[in-house]
């Protein structure tokens, strides 16, 4: 997408905008480099004290004395550097929670005084947050020695360095089959009794009808305990209403990690970036007639749960999201009693261990309180094991396309036409073809600002490669050099996908293969020419939809391979939703346009679609747990596109696999009546952590004081998940069994379900029993799936897939099967 990176809203010196997908195409930057996001957390530095005495100085000459005194004075002011840490405290040693339900930052003052000796107390630790709901403990600025001292204490479970994380609709309701007169939307009454919490960059409600007071809505749910706080440019009492019921902000962690005070806008729920406004309006925005991005995607914009209330928790700022701020947002959201949490952000790089992933810790506590936590899988695809938010208590969402495109055709002088994608909204190019050049021949192959030769570019269209600068910055660089337009090449890894951007200068983006053909045309023609034809909004069946986005992060699960991830896919490509008035649609400083709606892409966009659907299910089926809601969405998901073929993968142009699309594309109306559900609760998740081999302290981070020694025999594969992921580690014939329990939630009290198995290549799969009989007194049944590695036959891929489907003639309850083979097994076949 242009899953945009946060930018300061009113700064005259904003860093160059970079969105999530741009960052994939650029080389990694060191943590110290300023930019859209900080990558690793700052590393705590220790400095040894300088010893100097006057006895050593007396024999020196005056000049040397002055020099040494200056150096000594500087060293005297040098103290051990502090970094930010999140300290998880054993429950027995934590301060008592006050009646109002939240701890102040002073709550852990005496704890620090008791646990850090006087000789280590300089510089003094400072508490950023105290946690009581999303975790037990606090975030603080500590020296390396102070952090180590706390970590060695029996009162402390873990000391985790704070890190920065990154932020990963007119058509989608109809694409998903949502109608006020039937199905899930009717059954849920639009989720009027549900509060969706959104942890993101805040909200920009002024002049945005998606967040306006709605006289048709009843008063907000009385159980909700949140509120709107005010800050610079955000009057909570004036901007909040019976739709936008909560707005809070958290910035101390990011300020501490950056080592500087952030701008005034950070101390307000106001969204000066746009990302949070987009995600929150997608999840639960009110219906708005005539919405669009200029003339693109014009129509009726409405969130997935149009009656739901929205509470925003701004934990992400101009340069990303600090884990300590995210955990504070979880803490407040749990205390406020939200029903669903939408989390379109995640760790940078490979997914961390669950006990050191503070987003996973906060989500665990939320789910334990009955809150559904929908999270984006990430935009690091299409590589294997790139998905984040992969703990089993997350509802993890990939991204796929709609049946809507915004084509911009490149027409070459020889008549060849290549269809690209664009949101350019200015004056079109003339149909007459004009000279075409390659950026590498005119100063910069990636079209960097100031590096293009104006003499060679003037009046021409320039082909620009990906990388180095943001996509939207490339056509602008061409404009500054006097060029007439730009063609942007995608990356090879993205296959047939190119990314749509709201360009300020005539431009379109084409696939890598098409860009190579255009480049070849330039190389073989004496006077190459082209034009770009902008075709606006096209809705139809060509190409088929949905298709998996190339950027959507993939399985298998990096930390727990037996837990299938991602869970589902949902619309996440070229999504129209609300936007801030404090930032341009391109995020370029030179772009003075301000819009109420923007079209962007990413798993950040697919996540709030599922958050809104979860809100509808929460109201339609209030007795269901978060796991049951996830199960209903997974087992009723569909896996074929509009042409009847398996959902395609834009990165390969072939059929996608379940490690890309999860259990399939969400089907909301089927999810309201799934027939059977695979349920799980806090105890099941604790068993899962024990099965991973976590220590007592590591498990206690999640709030459990139960020893894993009492849960011997628990296996990861037996976690009651609505999918099966089996890892064979040997070339020898192996047998793996996984147990599941299903509960009947259908209207028919007496029902019989029969199993249908589609075995993956290389495996024999059996289910016992083959029929599950339910009655009014027997609502749950257990079965065992056995996977036997075949000794004959061919396995040519490192992953093979199948499914187990239970059917009573009315419901089809389908669970995907994923088999991971050892590399040597694949190689020998």
WONOR-V378434 format. One record per residue. RES is the residue in three letters. SS is DSSP state (h for helix, s for strand, l for the rest). BURIAL is I if it has 24 or more other ideal C-beta (glycine too) atoms within 12 Angstrom, else O. D_LAST is the distance of its C-alpha to the last C-alpha in whole Angstrom. Layout:
<<RES,SS,BURIAL,D_LAST> <RES,SS,BURIAL,D_LAST>>
This chain:
<<UNK,l,I,39> <UNK,l,I,42> <UNK,l,I,41> <UNK,l,I,44> <UNK,l,I,45> <UNK,l,I,48> <UNK,l,I,51> <UNK,l,I,55> <UNK,l,I,57> <UNK,l,O,60> <UNK,l,O,60> <UNK,l,O,61> <UNK,l,O,58> <UNK,l,I,55> <UNK,l,I,52> <UNK,l,I,49> <UNK,l,I,48> <UNK,l,I,44> <UNK,l,I,42> <UNK,h,I,38> <UNK,h,I,37> <UNK,h,I,39> <UNK,h,I,38> <UNK,h,I,34> <UNK,h,I,35> <UNK,l,I,37> <UNK,l,O,36> <UNK,l,O,37> <UNK,l,O,41> <UNK,l,O,42> <UNK,l,I,44> <UNK,l,O,47> <UNK,l,O,47> <UNK,l,O,49> <UNK,l,I,47> <UNK,l,I,46> <UNK,l,I,44> <UNK,l,I,44> <UNK,l,I,41> <UNK,l,I,41> <UNK,l,I,44> <UNK,l,I,47> <UNK,l,O,46> <UNK,l,I,49> <UNK,l,O,51> <UNK,l,O,54> <UNK,l,O,57> <UNK,l,O,59> <UNK,l,O,63> <UNK,l,O,65> <UNK,l,O,68> <UNK,l,O,71> <UNK,l,O,74> <UNK,h,O,78> <UNK,h,O,79> <UNK,h,O,76> <UNK,h,O,77> <UNK,l,O,81> <UNK,l,O,81> <UNK,l,O,79> <UNK,l,O,81> <UNK,h,O,81> <UNK,h,O,79> <UNK,h,O,76> <UNK,h,O,77> <UNK,h,O,77> <UNK,h,O,73> <UNK,h,O,72> <UNK,h,O,74> <UNK,h,O,72> <UNK,h,O,69> <UNK,h,O,70> <UNK,h,O,71> <UNK,h,O,67> <UNK,h,O,66> <UNK,h,O,68> <UNK,h,O,67> <UNK,l,O,63> <UNK,l,O,61> <UNK,l,I,58> <UNK,l,O,56> <UNK,s,I,55> <UNK,s,I,52> <UNK,s,I,51> <UNK,s,I,49> <UNK,s,I,48> <UNK,s,I,50> <UNK,s,I,49> <UNK,s,I,51> <UNK,l,I,51> <UNK,h,I,53> <UNK,h,O,56> <UNK,h,I,57> <UNK,l,I,57> <UNK,l,I,60> <UNK,l,O,61> <UNK,l,O,60> <UNK,l,O,64> <UNK,l,O,65> <UNK,l,O,64> <UNK,l,O,60> <UNK,l,I,59> <UNK,l,I,60> <UNK,l,O,62> <UNK,h,I,61> <UNK,h,O,63> <UNK,h,I,62> <UNK,h,I,60> <UNK,h,O,63> <UNK,h,O,64> <UNK,h,I,60> <UNK,h,I,60> <UNK,h,O,63> <UNK,h,O,63> <UNK,h,I,59> <UNK,l,I,60> <UNK,l,O,63> <UNK,h,O,65> <UNK,h,O,64> <UNK,h,I,61> <UNK,l,O,63> <UNK,l,O,63> <UNK,l,O,62> <UNK,l,O,62> <UNK,l,I,59> <UNK,s,I,60> <UNK,s,I,58> <UNK,s,I,56> <UNK,s,I,55> <UNK,s,I,56> <UNK,s,I,53> <UNK,l,I,54> <UNK,l,I,52> <UNK,l,I,48> <UNK,l,I,48> <UNK,l,I,51> <UNK,s,I,52> <UNK,s,I,53> <UNK,s,I,52> <UNK,s,I,54> <UNK,s,I,55> <UNK,s,I,55> <UNK,s,I,55> <UNK,h,I,52> <UNK,h,I,54> <UNK,h,I,55> <UNK,h,I,51> <UNK,h,O,50> <UNK,h,I,54> <UNK,h,I,53> <UNK,h,I,49> <UNK,l,O,51> <UNK,l,I,53> <UNK,l,O,52> <UNK,l,I,54> <UNK,s,I,51> <UNK,s,I,47> <UNK,s,I,46> <UNK,s,I,47> <UNK,s,I,44> <UNK,s,I,45> <UNK,l,I,46> <UNK,l,I,43> <UNK,s,I,43> <UNK,s,I,41> <UNK,s,I,41> <UNK,s,I,41> <UNK,l,I,38> <UNK,l,I,47> <UNK,l,I,49> <UNK,l,I,46> <UNK,h,I,44> <UNK,h,I,46> <UNK,h,O,46> <UNK,h,I,42> <UNK,l,I,42> <UNK,l,I,44> <UNK,l,I,47> <UNK,s,O,50> <UNK,l,O,53> <UNK,l,O,54> <UNK,s,O,51> <UNK,h,I,48> <UNK,h,I,47> <UNK,h,I,50> <UNK,h,O,53> <UNK,h,I,52> <UNK,h,I,52> <UNK,h,I,55> <UNK,h,I,53> <UNK,h,I,53> <UNK,l,I,56> <UNK,l,I,56> <UNK,l,I,53> <UNK,s,I,53> <UNK,s,I,50> <UNK,s,I,50> <UNK,s,I,48> <UNK,s,I,47> <UNK,s,I,47> <UNK,l,I,50> <UNK,l,I,53> <UNK,s,I,54> <UNK,l,I,57> <UNK,l,I,59> <UNK,l,I,62> <UNK,l,O,62> <UNK,l,I,59> <UNK,h,I,60> <UNK,h,I,56> <UNK,h,I,58> <UNK,l,I,61> <UNK,l,O,63> <UNK,l,I,63> <UNK,l,O,66> <UNK,l,O,64> <UNK,l,I,62> <UNK,l,O,64> <UNK,l,O,64> <UNK,l,I,61> <UNK,l,I,60> <UNK,l,O,62> <UNK,l,O,60> <UNK,l,I,58> <UNK,l,I,60> <UNK,l,I,59> <UNK,l,O,61> <UNK,s,I,62> <UNK,l,I,63> <UNK,l,O,64> <UNK,s,I,64> <UNK,l,O,65> <UNK,l,I,64> <UNK,s,I,63> <UNK,l,O,66> <UNK,h,I,64> <UNK,h,O,67> <UNK,h,O,68> <UNK,h,I,64> <UNK,l,I,63> <UNK,l,I,64> <UNK,l,I,62> <UNK,l,I,59> <UNK,s,I,58> <UNK,s,I,59> <UNK,s,I,58> <UNK,s,I,57> <UNK,s,I,57> <UNK,s,I,56> <UNK,l,I,54> <UNK,l,I,54> <UNK,h,I,55> <UNK,h,I,52> <UNK,h,I,51> <UNK,h,I,55> <UNK,h,I,54> <UNK,h,I,51> <UNK,h,I,52> <UNK,l,O,55> <UNK,l,O,58> <UNK,l,O,59> <UNK,l,I,58> <UNK,l,I,60> <UNK,h,O,62> <UNK,h,I,59> <UNK,h,I,57> <UNK,h,I,60> <UNK,l,I,60> <UNK,l,I,57> <UNK,s,I,58> <UNK,l,I,55> <UNK,l,I,55> <UNK,l,I,51> <UNK,l,I,51> <UNK,h,I,47> <UNK,h,I,49> <UNK,h,I,51> <UNK,h,I,48> <UNK,h,I,46> <UNK,h,I,49> <UNK,h,I,51> <UNK,h,I,47> <UNK,h,I,47> <UNK,h,I,51> <UNK,l,I,53> <UNK,l,I,56> <UNK,l,I,56> <UNK,s,I,57> <UNK,s,O,58> <UNK,s,O,58> <UNK,s,I,55> <UNK,s,I,53> <UNK,s,I,52> <UNK,l,I,55> <UNK,l,O,54> <UNK,s,I,51> <UNK,s,I,49> <UNK,s,I,53> <UNK,s,I,53> <UNK,s,I,54> <UNK,s,I,52> <UNK,l,I,52> <UNK,l,I,49> <UNK,l,I,47> <UNK,l,I,50> <UNK,l,I,53> <UNK,l,I,55> <UNK,l,I,53> <UNK,s,I,55> <UNK,s,I,54> <UNK,s,I,54> <UNK,s,I,53> <UNK,s,I,52> <UNK,s,I,52> <UNK,l,I,50> <UNK,s,I,49> <UNK,s,I,51> <UNK,l,I,51> <UNK,l,I,48> <UNK,s,I,46> <UNK,s,I,46> <UNK,s,I,47> <UNK,h,I,45> <UNK,h,I,48> <UNK,h,I,50> <UNK,h,I,47> <UNK,h,I,48> <UNK,h,I,51> <UNK,h,I,51> <UNK,h,I,49> <UNK,h,I,51> <UNK,h,I,54> <UNK,h,I,52> <UNK,h,I,51> <UNK,h,I,55> <UNK,h,I,56> <UNK,l,I,54> <UNK,l,I,52> <UNK,l,I,50> <UNK,s,I,47> <UNK,s,I,46> <UNK,s,I,44> <UNK,s,I,42> <UNK,l,I,41> <UNK,s,I,40> <UNK,s,I,38> <UNK,l,I,37> <UNK,l,I,36> <UNK,l,I,33> <UNK,l,O,30> <UNK,l,I,31> <UNK,l,I,34> <UNK,l,I,34> <UNK,h,I,36> <UNK,h,I,39> <UNK,h,I,39> <UNK,l,I,39> <UNK,h,I,42> <UNK,h,I,41> <UNK,h,I,39> <UNK,h,I,42> <UNK,h,I,44> <UNK,h,I,42> <UNK,h,I,42> <UNK,h,I,45> <UNK,h,I,46> <UNK,h,I,44> <UNK,h,I,45> <UNK,l,I,48> <UNK,l,I,47> <UNK,l,I,46> <UNK,s,I,43> <UNK,s,I,42> <UNK,s,I,40> <UNK,s,I,38> <UNK,s,I,36> <UNK,l,I,32> <UNK,l,I,33> <UNK,l,I,33> <UNK,l,I,30> <UNK,l,I,28> <UNK,l,I,25> <UNK,l,I,23> <UNK,l,I,21> <UNK,l,I,24> <UNK,l,I,27> <UNK,l,I,29> <UNK,l,I,32> <UNK,l,I,34> <UNK,l,I,31> <UNK,l,I,33> <UNK,l,I,33> <UNK,l,I,37> <UNK,l,I,36> <UNK,s,I,36> <UNK,s,I,34> <UNK,s,I,34> <UNK,s,I,32> <UNK,s,I,33> <UNK,s,I,33> <UNK,l,I,35> <UNK,l,I,38> <UNK,l,I,40> <UNK,s,I,42> <UNK,s,I,42> <UNK,l,I,44> <UNK,s,I,43> <UNK,s,I,45> <UNK,s,I,44> <UNK,s,I,44> <UNK,s,I,46> <UNK,s,I,46> <UNK,l,I,49> <UNK,l,O,47> <UNK,l,O,46> <UNK,l,O,43> <UNK,s,I,42> <UNK,s,I,40> <UNK,s,I,40> <UNK,s,I,40> <UNK,s,I,41> <UNK,l,I,45> <UNK,l,I,48> <UNK,l,I,50> <UNK,l,I,53> <UNK,l,O,56> <UNK,l,O,58> <UNK,l,I,55> <UNK,l,I,55> <UNK,l,O,57> <UNK,l,O,55> <UNK,l,O,56> <UNK,l,I,53> <UNK,s,I,54> <UNK,s,I,52> <UNK,s,I,49> <UNK,s,I,48> <UNK,s,I,45> <UNK,h,I,45> <UNK,h,O,44> <UNK,h,I,47> <UNK,l,I,50> <UNK,l,I,49> <UNK,l,I,46> <UNK,l,I,43> <UNK,l,I,43> <UNK,l,I,46> <UNK,l,I,48> <UNK,l,I,51> <UNK,l,O,54> <UNK,l,I,52> <UNK,l,I,52> <UNK,l,I,54> <UNK,h,O,57> <UNK,h,O,58> <UNK,h,I,55> <UNK,h,I,54> <UNK,l,O,57> <UNK,l,O,57> <UNK,l,I,53> <UNK,s,I,50> <UNK,s,I,47> <UNK,s,I,44> <UNK,s,I,43> <UNK,l,I,39> <UNK,l,I,38> <UNK,l,I,38> <UNK,l,I,41> <UNK,l,I,44> <UNK,l,I,44> <UNK,h,I,43> <UNK,h,I,47> <UNK,h,I,48> <UNK,h,I,47> <UNK,h,I,49> <UNK,h,I,52> <UNK,h,I,51> <UNK,h,I,52> <UNK,h,I,55> <UNK,h,I,56> <UNK,l,I,56> <UNK,l,O,57> <UNK,l,I,54> <UNK,l,I,54> <UNK,s,I,51> <UNK,s,I,47> <UNK,s,I,44> <UNK,s,I,41> <UNK,s,I,38> <UNK,l,I,35> <UNK,l,I,32> <UNK,h,O,29> <UNK,h,I,27> <UNK,h,I,29> <UNK,l,I,28> <UNK,l,I,30> <UNK,l,I,32> <UNK,l,I,36> <UNK,l,I,38> <UNK,l,I,41> <UNK,l,I,44> <UNK,l,I,48> <UNK,l,I,49> <UNK,l,I,53> <UNK,l,I,53> <UNK,l,I,51> <UNK,s,I,47> <UNK,s,I,44> <UNK,s,I,40> <UNK,s,I,38> <UNK,l,I,34> <UNK,h,I,32> <UNK,h,O,32> <UNK,h,I,35> <UNK,h,I,37> <UNK,h,O,35> <UNK,h,I,36> <UNK,h,I,40> <UNK,h,I,40> <UNK,h,O,39> <UNK,h,I,42> <UNK,h,I,44> <UNK,h,O,43> <UNK,h,O,44> <UNK,l,O,47> <UNK,l,O,50> <UNK,l,O,52> <UNK,l,I,49> <UNK,s,I,50> <UNK,s,I,49> <UNK,s,I,50> <UNK,s,I,49> <UNK,s,I,49> <UNK,s,I,49> <UNK,l,I,49> <UNK,l,I,49> <UNK,l,I,48> <UNK,s,I,46> <UNK,s,I,44> <UNK,l,O,42> <UNK,l,O,39> <UNK,l,O,38> <UNK,l,I,35> <UNK,l,I,34> <UNK,l,I,34> <UNK,l,I,33> <UNK,s,I,31> <UNK,s,I,29> <UNK,l,I,31> <UNK,l,I,29> <UNK,l,I,31> <UNK,l,I,30> <UNK,l,I,28> <UNK,l,I,25> <UNK,l,I,23> <UNK,l,I,22> <UNK,l,I,25> <UNK,l,I,25> <UNK,l,I,28> <UNK,l,I,27> <UNK,l,I,23> <UNK,l,I,24> <UNK,l,I,27> <UNK,l,I,25> <UNK,l,I,27> <UNK,l,I,28> <UNK,l,I,30> <UNK,s,I,31> <UNK,s,I,32> <UNK,s,I,36> <UNK,s,I,38> <UNK,l,I,38> <UNK,l,I,38> <UNK,l,I,41> <UNK,s,I,43> <UNK,s,I,47> <UNK,s,I,49> <UNK,s,I,52> <UNK,l,I,52> <UNK,l,I,55> <UNK,l,I,58> <UNK,l,I,58> <UNK,l,I,55> <UNK,l,I,54> <UNK,l,I,51> <UNK,l,I,49> <UNK,l,I,51> <UNK,l,I,52> <UNK,l,I,56> <UNK,l,O,57> <UNK,l,I,56> <UNK,l,O,59> <UNK,l,I,58> <UNK,l,O,58> <UNK,l,I,56> <UNK,l,I,56> <UNK,s,I,53> <UNK,s,I,50> <UNK,s,I,46> <UNK,s,I,43> <UNK,l,I,40> <UNK,l,I,37> <UNK,h,I,36> <UNK,h,I,40> <UNK,h,I,41> <UNK,h,I,38> <UNK,h,I,39> <UNK,h,I,43> <UNK,h,I,42> <UNK,h,I,40> <UNK,h,I,43> <UNK,h,I,45> <UNK,h,I,44> <UNK,h,I,43> <UNK,h,I,47> <UNK,h,I,48> <UNK,h,I,46> <UNK,h,I,48> <UNK,h,I,51> <UNK,h,I,50> <UNK,l,I,48> <UNK,l,O,50> <UNK,l,O,49> <UNK,l,I,45> <UNK,l,I,44> <UNK,h,I,42> <UNK,h,I,39> <UNK,h,I,40> <UNK,h,I,41> <UNK,h,I,37> <UNK,h,I,36> <UNK,h,I,38> <UNK,h,I,36> <UNK,h,I,33> <UNK,h,I,33> <UNK,l,I,35> <UNK,l,I,33> <UNK,s,I,32> <UNK,l,I,29> <UNK,s,O,30> <UNK,l,I,32> <UNK,l,O,35> <UNK,l,O,33> <UNK,l,O,31> <UNK,l,O,28> <UNK,s,I,26> <UNK,l,I,27> <UNK,s,I,26> <UNK,s,I,26> <UNK,l,I,28> <UNK,l,I,26> <UNK,l,O,23> <UNK,l,O,25> <UNK,s,O,22> <UNK,s,O,22> <UNK,l,I,23> <UNK,l,I,21> <UNK,h,I,23> <UNK,h,I,22> <UNK,h,I,25> <UNK,h,I,27> <UNK,l,I,27> <UNK,l,I,28> <UNK,l,I,29> <UNK,s,I,33> <UNK,l,I,36> <UNK,l,I,38> <UNK,h,I,41> <UNK,h,I,43> <UNK,h,I,40> <UNK,h,I,40> <UNK,l,I,44> <UNK,l,I,43> <UNK,l,I,39> <UNK,l,I,40> <UNK,s,I,38> <UNK,s,I,38> <UNK,l,I,36> <UNK,l,I,38> <UNK,l,I,39> <UNK,l,I,41> <UNK,h,I,42> <UNK,h,O,42> <UNK,h,I,38> <UNK,h,I,37> <UNK,h,I,39> <UNK,h,I,37> <UNK,h,I,34> <UNK,h,I,35> <UNK,h,I,36> <UNK,h,I,32> <UNK,l,I,31> <UNK,l,O,33> <UNK,l,I,36> <UNK,l,O,40> <UNK,h,I,43> <UNK,h,I,44> <UNK,h,I,41> <UNK,h,I,41> <UNK,h,I,45> <UNK,l,I,44> <UNK,l,I,43> <UNK,l,I,47> <UNK,l,I,46> <UNK,l,O,48> <UNK,l,O,46> <UNK,l,O,44> <UNK,h,I,40> <UNK,h,O,41> <UNK,h,O,43> <UNK,h,I,39> <UNK,l,O,37> <UNK,l,O,34> <UNK,l,I,33> <UNK,l,I,30> <UNK,h,I,29> <UNK,h,I,26> <UNK,h,I,30> <UNK,l,I,32> <UNK,l,I,33> <UNK,l,I,31> <UNK,l,I,31> <UNK,l,I,27> <UNK,s,I,24> <UNK,s,I,22> <UNK,s,I,19> <UNK,s,I,17> <UNK,l,I,15> <UNK,l,O,16> <UNK,l,O,14> <UNK,l,O,11> <UNK,l,O,13> <UNK,l,O,14> <UNK,l,I,17> <UNK,s,O,19> <UNK,s,I,21> <UNK,s,O,24> <UNK,s,I,26> <UNK,s,I,30> <UNK,s,I,32> <UNK,s,I,36> <UNK,s,I,37> <UNK,s,I,40> <UNK,s,I,42> <UNK,l,I,44> <UNK,l,I,45> <UNK,l,O,48> <UNK,l,O,48> <UNK,l,O,49> <UNK,l,O,47> <UNK,s,I,44> <UNK,s,I,41> <UNK,s,I,37> <UNK,s,O,34> <UNK,s,I,30> <UNK,s,O,28> <UNK,s,I,24> <UNK,s,O,22> <UNK,l,I,18> <UNK,l,I,16> <UNK,l,I,12> <UNK,l,I,11> <UNK,s,I,14> <UNK,s,I,17> <UNK,s,I,20> <UNK,s,O,24> <UNK,s,I,27> <UNK,s,O,30> <UNK,l,O,33> <UNK,l,O,32> <UNK,s,O,35> <UNK,s,I,37> <UNK,s,O,41> <UNK,s,I,43> <UNK,s,O,47> <UNK,l,O,50> <UNK,l,O,50> <UNK,s,O,46> <UNK,l,O,45> <UNK,s,O,42> <UNK,s,I,39> <UNK,s,O,36> <UNK,s,I,32> <UNK,s,I,29> <UNK,s,I,26> <UNK,s,I,23> <UNK,s,I,19> <UNK,s,O,17> <UNK,s,I,14> <UNK,l,I,12> <UNK,l,O,11> <UNK,l,O,10> <UNK,l,O,8> <UNK,l,O,6> <UNK,l,I,6> <UNK,l,O,6> <UNK,l,O,9> <UNK,l,I,11> <UNK,s,I,13> <UNK,s,I,14> <UNK,s,I,17> <UNK,s,I,20> <UNK,s,I,23> <UNK,s,I,26> <UNK,s,I,29> <UNK,s,I,32> <UNK,s,I,35> <UNK,l,I,39> <UNK,l,O,39> <UNK,l,O,41> <UNK,l,I,38> <UNK,s,I,35> <UNK,s,I,33> <UNK,s,I,30> <UNK,s,I,28> <UNK,s,I,24> <UNK,s,I,21> <UNK,s,I,19> <UNK,s,I,16> <UNK,s,I,15> <UNK,l,I,11> <UNK,l,O,11> <UNK,h,O,10> <UNK,h,O,9> <UNK,h,I,7> <UNK,h,O,6> <UNK,h,O,6> <UNK,h,O,4> <UNK,l,O,0>>
